[in-house]
Amino acid sequence: MTPGILAAFFLLLGQFYGPVQQLSGIVDSWQQATASGKHINALLATEDTENIEPSSITPGTGGALRLEALTFRYPEKTQPVLDKLSLTIPPGTVVAVVGRSGAGKSTLIKLLAGLYSPGSGQIRVGERLIDAASLSDYRRQTGLVTQDVALFSGDIAENIRYSRPDSSDTEVESAARRAGLFETVQHLPLGFRTPVNNGGTDLSAGQRQLIALARAHLAQAHILLLDEATARIDRSAEERLMTSLTRVTHTEKRIALIVAHRLTTARRCDVIVVIDKGCIAEYGSHEQLIAAHGLYARLWRNSIGQTRDTQGEVIG
C-alpha cells in the first residue's frame, strides 16, 4: 500500500465518521422526542380530579401531617415502592428523609405534593382527609422545591411572585428575607429587578434554590417539601437555606420535609426518617440513630469515609 492510498483511506474514513455521528445524534433526538410524546399523551389522557366545593371541606388545616398506612406501586412494577408507611409530623418540625437510592424517598415527596395518589392508605393534615379535599386546595398548602428549579424570563421579584401574582413588593421582600435571599439580592446592582433569563442559568444554583424557597414562603405554604434541593448547591448556600428554613418552620409552626442528599443536611434536622424497601426502617435524631448502630449509622460511616471533609453524601 502506497503512502498516497493510505492518506486517501484516512481522509475518506474521516468523511465517513461525520455522517455516522450525525445519524447517531438524530436517532438519540428521535428517542427523546418519542419518550416526551408518550409523557404528553399520558398527561392529556389523565382524567380530571373532582373538586369539592370549599364549603364541604372539613376544617382542620394547619395541624399535624399524618400518613396512615400509605402504599404506592408504579403500574409497571410488581412490588410497591412504599408499603404501609405510617408517620406523624407535628407542626414546627423539620424532618429529613434519607435512605438508599430507590428506597422510595422521592415517591413519598410526590405523594405529599399531590402529584401522585396513594394506592391505599390516607394522608391527613390536622383532621382533614386529603382525599376528601379538592386537589387545588391542598396544593395551596404545600410548597415544593426540587433539584431543578423552574425560573422564567423576567426579574427576581416576578419569579418569586409566581406563587402569588397579586402579592405586593413588601410581601415579596418579606418572603425573600425568610428564605435567606434578601441580603444576596441587595448586593445585586438592580436588586429585585435583576433580570433572569429563561431557566435562570445566569444565576447560581444556590440563588435559584433560594428563589424557589422564597416562592413557597410567599404562598404561605403550611407544608414545605424539598426533594434533594441542596444536592447541587455549595455548602455556604446550603447553610443559608437550612438556617432560614429551620427558623421559619419553628417560629411559624410549619412542617418541612427534606429528601437529604448530604447526611450533614439530615444531621441538622429535628427528626430523621430512614426509608428502606418502602418502609420506615429507623426514626429519631442524628445522635439517637448513630447510637442505634443501624442502617443510618452505616450510611453515615460510609459518607464520612468517602468525604473526609465531613460533607456526608449518600451515594446513589
N, C-alpha and C positions, 0 to 999 in steps of 0.2 A: 504493500500500500504506500503510495507516494504521499509526501507531506501535503500536497495540494488537495488530494482526495480526503485526507484526514481532516484538514481545515474545513473543507466543504461539508463534511459529515457533522462536525460540531456546530457549524453555522446553521445547518438545516435542523439539527436537534434542538437548538435554542428556539428557533422559529416554531417548532412543533410544540414545545412545552407551553408557550404563551397561550394559545387557544385551549389547550387541555386545562390549564389553570382557570381560565375564564369560564369554561364549561363547568368545572367543579364549583365555582362561585355561584353560577346560575342555578345549579342543582340545589345547593345549600339554601339560596334565597327562596327557591320554589318550595322546599320542605318547610321553611319557616312560615311562608305565606299560607301554605296548606293547613298547618297547625293553627295559625291565627284565625283562618277562616272557620275552622271547626269550633274554636272558642266563641267566635262571634255568633255562629249559628246556634250554639248551645245557649248563649245568653239571650238571643232573640226568642228562643223556644221556651224560656223559663216562664212559668205561669206567675201571674201577678199574685202578690201576697195580699190576703184580705185585710183591710184596715178596719179596725173597730173605732167607732166614734169615741172621742175623748171622754164624753160624759159616762160611757160604760166601762171605762178603765178603772180598776181598783186603785185608790190612792196608796202610796207607800214608797215612792221613790226616795232615794237619799239614804236608805238603810244599808244593811249588810248585803254583800253579794254571796248568794248560796248556790252551789252546784250540787244537784242531787242525782246521784247515780247516772251521770252523763255517759252515753255510749254513742260513738260515731264510727261509721265504716264507709270508706270510699267505694263507689259502685264496682270498680274493677278489682277490689281486694276481697279476700275471703275472711281475713282476720280484722277485727275492729282496731282502729288507731287509738281510740280512747275506750276503756272498758269499765263501766260503772264507777266513774270517777266522782267522788264527793268531796266538797271543800266549802268552808265558810270563811269569808274575809270580812271583818268588821270595818266600819269607816275609820279613816285615819291610819291606814296600814299600807305599807309598801311591800309588795310580795315579789320575790324573784322566782322564776320558773326555769329550772335547769334540768339537764339530762343529756343522754347521748343523742346523736343525730338519728332522726326518725322515731324518737320516743313519743311524739305527739304534741310537742310544745306549741308550735305554730298553729296546728289544728285547733288547739284549745283557744288561742287568741282569736282565730277566725270565728269560732262559735260564739265567743263573748262579744265580738264586734257585730254579730248579726249577719255575717256573710254566709255562714252555714247554719243549717237547722239540725239539732241532735236527732239521732235515730231513735233514742229513748232517753228518759230522764228529763229533768227540769232545771231551768235557770230562774232564779228569783232575785229581785232587788228589793230589799225590805219584804213586804208582804205581796209584792206584785209578781205574778207569774208572767214571765216574758212572753210565753206563747199566747197569752191572753191579751197582750197589748199590741198596738199597731207597731210594725217594724220601724216605721219612720219616727215614731215617738221614742222608742227605745234607743235608736241610734243617736238621737239628740242628747242622750245622757252619756254617751261614750265618745271618747277621743282616741283615735288610732294613729300611732306614729310608727311607721315601718322603716325598714333599712333604706328603701328607695323612696325619697320624698318627692311628691308631685308639686312642682312650682311652675308658675305661669308667667308669661311676659307681662311686665308691669313694674311696680316698685315693691319694696319690702312691706309697706303698710297694706297695700292691696292684697298681697299674698297672705298676710296674717288675717285680714278681714274676710277672706274667702269663707271662713266658717260661720261668719255672721255679717252679711253685707251691710246691714243697717247700723253697725256699731260706729261710735264716734272715735275721733282721733285719741281722745283721752282714754277710752276703753282699750284701744289698740296698744297704746303705750303701757297701760297697766298690765295687759296680758304679756307684753314683752318683758316687763320687769319680773313678773312671776316666773317666766321661763328662763331668766338669766340672760336675756338677749339685749336688754336695753343699753348697757354700757358698750357692748360691741357695736351697736348701731350708732350710738352717739359719736364714736370715733370715725365713722364714715363721713366723707365730705358733705353728702346730701342727706345724711341721717335716714329717716324712714322713707324718704323719697328717692333713695338709691335705686337705680334701675336694676331689674332682674330679668335675665333672658329666659327663654322657654326651657324648662328643665333645671334652671338655677345653676348651670355649670360654671357661671362666673363667681359663685360663692363657694366657700369651703364646705366640706361635708358636715363639720360641726355647726356652721351657721345655718345650713339647711335643716338640720335636725332641730335646732332651737326655734326656727320659724315654725316648724310643724308642731312643736310643743306649745308655742305661743298660740297657735290656732286652736288647739284643744282647750287651753285656758280661756280664750276668748269665748268659746262656745259654752263655757261653764260646765264642762263635762264632769259628771259625778264619778265616772269610771275611766281611768286613763290606761290605755293599753299600748305597750311598747314592744314591738316584735323585732328583736335584735337591732334596736335603733342606735345602739352605741358601738356596733361592730366595726364601723368604718371611720370612726372619729378618733382623734388623738386623745390622750389622757387628760389634757387640760380642758378640752371641750366636754369630755365626759364628766369631769369634776363639776363644771358649772351646771350641766344638765341635771346630774344627780342631786346636787345641793338644792337647786331650785325645786325639783320635783318632790324631794323629801319634805322640804319646808311647806310647800303648798298642800301636799297631801295631809300632813299632820295638822296644820293650822286650820284648814278649811274642811277637814273631815271627809276627804275624798278617798278613793280606792285606786291604787296603782299596781298594775301587774306588768312585770318586765321579763321578757324572754332574754336571759342574760347569756351573751356570748363569752364575755370575760367573767370569770368567777370572782374577780375583785369587785365587779359591779354587784354581784349577788351578795357578797360579804357585807355591803353597806345597807342592805335591805333589812326590814324588820323581821321578815319571815322568808325562809327558803323552802320551796316545794320542789322535790326531786321526782321527776316522772320517769318511769322505766316500763317499757312494754305496755303503754297506755294506762298505767295505774300510778297512783301516788306511792312511791317507794319509801320516801322519807319526808319529814316535815319538822321544821324548827329553825332556830337561829344558826348562824355560822358556827359558833362555839359548840352548840349542842350537837350539831351534825358531825363536826370534827371529832368530838368525844365519842360519838357512837361507832366510829370506825366502819362505816358502811360505804355505800356507793358514792355519796358526796365526798367523803374523806379520800377515797381513791381518785376521784376526778380532780380534787384539789391537789393532791400529791403529784399527780401526773402533770398538771398545769404548771406547778412550781418547778418541776423538773425540766419542762420544756421551755420555760421563760424565766431565766434567772433573775430578771428584774421584777419578779412577782406580778407581772401583768395578768397572768392567770387566764388562759383561754381554754375553752372546751373544744377539742379538735373534732371536726366533722360538723 
